[in-house]
């Protein structure tokens, strides 16, 4: 039996695929299911997929850029009329030879070739939409899918985005919930003297968040101890600038990392009192599942304002606060952190709301649907 995964290759696509794969392995005792991934080349996914015994094959994929400019215009022409057709042909040949029993798509432009080719070859297709508002690619791909799983509930009165919808939440790795706060002191060399804030910039970093943190770092560290995942591409800059901003006695409260692996992340989640994060669906559902108060800072350049809409739907549940990038003034950000930490009752209410919003069984639910098709 063979399951073919496809998606864009970012952390938001790969982490749910890993979560579903692990659940399938738990639910299916026999070692007779093989896992594959087909998508565009990227720097992120290969190592993570390999560790889970998911074989990866790369293809070309055309991306439509919705911002205007001569460069983007010609890039769109190349992607639509050259890369996309070649990618579909590559995917068709690969799927024809592989003969998967089912295809699971995390969506995005990177999954178009595999989904279209799979549909032509009559392979059952499942699609998962991470965001509150479906992207252009997923709206199109939904016509080829047997079932569409969604992360966020549809509000009353709003149009149904897809014909066949199953609300499951965003698949998260169950292992991320097993963190022990007692391990954090040794793992991160924490002092334990102040409330711990976990700041996440996303897998690619977040320049605006990093710049804000550095600008008010002395004021932050007088009040809080901080674990800061700043992103690999921003790490050297932040590492260079941060010692200039703080004295040695305050510097011991600042712990900077380019990236947190799974063990580090689950430990940081468990130990943190407040989490500051972007508003990708994966981040939101992980934060909800660990039941931590949060401040969400949506990426302003996300397609169709996906992160902004995700953030406000989550905030409406009472589980978090939202600061839009345009309002991310350094001392305003600091005041929001102080506001939360000085109101323990408010923090408890946010924790409760987060756990009520969470859907930690999403990966198990989707795994069950896929296994049903494999019978």
N, C-alpha and C positions, 0 to 999 in steps of 0.2 A: 504494500500500500504506500502511496506517495502523496504528500501534501506540498503544494507549491505556494510559497508566500511571495508577495510582491508589494512594492511601495517605493517611496522616495529615497529612503536610505538615511534620513536624519534620525536623531535620538527618539523623536516623537513617533516615528514609524517602527524602529527596530525594537525598542523596549517592550511594546505590546506583543510583538511577534515572539519574542523570547518568553514572555509570560504565558502566552497560549501554548507554546511548544512544551514548556515545563509541565503545564497542567495536563496536556495530552499524555505525556510520559507517565504521570502519576495515575491517570485514570485508565490507561491501557497497559496492562501488565506485560503483554507480549512485546518483544523487540522486533516487530515486523513493519513498523512505520518509518519511512525515510522522509526527511525534511529537506526542502530546497528553497532557495530564494533567487528571484530573478528581478533585476532592477538596474538603474544607471550606476555608473562608477562613482564612488564617493570615498572619502577618507575615514569615515566613521564606522561603518557597519561590519567590515570584513572580520576583524578580530573578535567582535562580540558574537557574530553568527557562528564562527568556527568553534568557539568554546562550547556552543550548544549542539555541535554536530549538525549544523545546517549548512549544506553545500551552497555556495553562492556563485551565480553566473551573471556577468554584466552584459548589458546591451545599451544601445543608444536610445535616447528618449528626447523628444522635442518639448520645449518649455515655452509657453506663451507669456510674454512680458507685457503687463498692462500699464506700464509707464511710457510716456512718449519721449522719443529721441531718435536721431538717425541711427545710432548704434543699436538700440533696442529693436528698431524697425527691421534692419538687415539681419539681426540675430534671430528674430521671429521668422523671417523668410527662410533662413537656413534650417531652423529647427522644424518648421511645419512641413516644408517641401523636400527636405533631405533627411534629417535625423529621424523624424517620426516614421516615415515609410520604411527606412532601413531597420529601425528598431522593431517595428511590427513584423517584418520579415524574419529578423533574428529570433524574435520571440516565438513566431509560428514554427520555425524549424526546431527550436529547442523543445517546445511543448509537444510537438509531433513525435519526436524521438523519445522524450521522457515519459509521455503518457501519464500525467498525474491524475489521481482520482478526484481531486478537488483543488480549487485555487482560492486562497484567501488574500484579499487585497486591503492594504491599509490606505489606499487611495493616493492622490497626488499625481502629478504629471508622469512620474516615474513608473507608475503601474499601468498606464494606458496600453502599451504594447502587449503586455502579458494578458490583460483582461480581454482586449479585443481578439487576440489570437486564440485564447482559451474558449471564448464564446463561439468563434468560427469552428473550432474543433469539438464543440459540444461538451466541454468540461464544466461541471457545476461551479458557480462562482459565488463567493460570499464577500461582502464589502463592509468595511467598518469606517464610519465617519466620526472623527475625533471631536470636531468643533461644533459649537452651538449653531453656527450657520454653515451649511455645506459649501465646499469650494466648487469652482466651475468644473474641475476634473471629475469630482465625485458625483455631481449632478448628472454628468454625461454617462459615467460608468455604471450608475445605478440601473440603467436600462438593460444591462447585461447580467445583472446579479439575481440570483435566486432569493437571497435574503440580504437586507441592509441592517446592520447593527448601528445604533447611535449612542453617543455618550451622554448628551444633555437632554432633559425632558423638553417636549414641545409645549409651549404655552397655549392655554385655551384661546381659541379664536385665530391662532396663527395657521397659515396653510401648511399642509403636510408636505415635507420636503421630498419624500420618496413614496413610492407606491406600497412597498412592503417594509415595515419598520419594526424593529425589536429594540426596546430600550434596555441596554445592559451596562452602560457606563464605559469608562476607558480601561482596558485591561492593564493591570499593574502586576509587577512581580511580587508574589506573596512574601518572598524572602525580605522585601524591603520593610515589612511590618515587624520583623523579629529583632529589631535593634535593642540593645541593652544600654541604658544611659550610664550605667556604672563603668562601661568600657571606654566612654568618651574621654575621661580625664587622661588616661594613659595614651590613647590613640592620637589625640589632638594636643596633648600637653596643656590641658586646661588648668586654670587656677581655681575655678569654681567659686570665685569671690563675688561674681556679678551675674545678672541674668544673661543667658546665652541666646544670641540671635544668629540664625543661620541665613546667610545671604547667597542666593543662587542666581548666577547670571545665565544659565542655560549651557548647553553643550558647546555652543560657539562663542560664549561670553556675552557681555552686555556693556558696551562702552558707556552708555549714559548712567547706568547704575554704578559702575566702577568709578566714574569721575565724581559722582555725587558722594559716594562713600569716602573717597580720598579727601575731598574738599572739607568735610566735617569730621575727619577721623579722630582728632583729639577730643572733640565733644562727644562722639559716639563712645569712645573707649573710657571716658570718665563715668559713663552710665552702664555700659554693657561689655560683655566679652563676645567676640565675633569670630565665627567661622565663615570665611568668604571664598566661595568658588567663583573665580573671576573669569574662567575660560582660558584655554591654552594660548590663544592668540593675543590675549591681553595680560598674561601672567608676568612677563618680564617688565612691562611698563608699570604695573601696579606694585610689583616687588621692589622696583627701583624708587618709585615715588613715595611709598608709604613710610619708610624709615625717616625721610626728611620731615614728615608731618608730625611725628610723635616722639616724645622722649622715651628713653629706655624703660622707665617704670610703667609707662602706658603700653609700650610695644608688646609686652608679654600677654596682653589681652587680645591681640590680633593674630589670627591664624589664617593664612592665605594659601589657597590651593588652586592649581590650574583646572583640576578635574577631580571629582570624588568617585571612587569606584563603588561597587555595590555595598561592600562591608562598611566603608567609610560613610556612605550616604545613609544607610539604615541606622548607624550609630548616631550620626549627626541629627537625623530626624527625631530619634528617641530622646536626645539630650536637650534639644532646642526648646526654648519657651515661646519664641516667635520665629516665623519663617518669612523671609522676604524673597519673592520669586517673580519671574515672568509668568504669563498666564496661558501657557500652552496647556492643552487638555491633559497631557500626561502628568505634568507638574501639579495641576490642580487636584487630580484624583489621587495622587500619591499623598499630597498634603492633607486632603480630606480623610484618607484612610488611616493616617497616623494621628488624626484628631488634634492638629495644632493650629492655633490662631495664626493668621497670616496677613501680610500686606502684599497685594498683587500689583505689579507694575507692567501693564500690557505693552508689548512691543508695538510701537506706533506704525511701523512699516509692514506689519503682517498683512497678508492678502485679505482683502474685503473686511478689514478690521476684525479678523477672527478672534485674536487675543482679547481685544477690548470687549467684545460681546461675551466671550467665555467668562471674563473677570466679573462683569456686572451681573450675570446670571448667578455666579457663585456668591457674590456679595449679597444679592437679594435674599439668599438663604440665611444670612446672618453669620456666615462662617469666616468672613474676611473683610478687609478694607481694600479699596482701590485707589491708587494714585496714578493718574495718567501721566505720560512722559512730559507733556506740556506743563504739568503742574509740579514736576519733580524738583522743586527748589530744595536745596540742601537742608536748611533749618526747618522747613515744613515737614520733610521726611523724618528728621530727628524728633520733632514734636509729636508726630503720629506714633512713633515707637514708644515715647514716654507716656503718651496718652493710654496706650494699651497696658503697659507694664504697671501703671499705677492704678489700674482698675481690674483687680483679680476676678471680680464677679463677672465683668464683661468678658474676660478671657475664658472663663468656664462656660459661658453661654456660647461663645464662638466654637469651643471644643465640641460641645454637644451638637451644634448645628453642622459642624464639619463631618462628624461621624454619621449623622442622619443623611447627609448628602452623599457620602461615600458609597461606592458599589464595589467592594473588594472581591466579589464573586464574578466579576465580568469575564476574566480570563477563563474561569471554569465553565461558565455558561457557554461561551463561544466554543471552547474545546469540546463540550458535549454535543453541540450542533454539528461540528466537523466529524466527530467520531460516528455520529448517527448516519451521516452520508457514506462513511466508509464501510458500514456493515454490509 
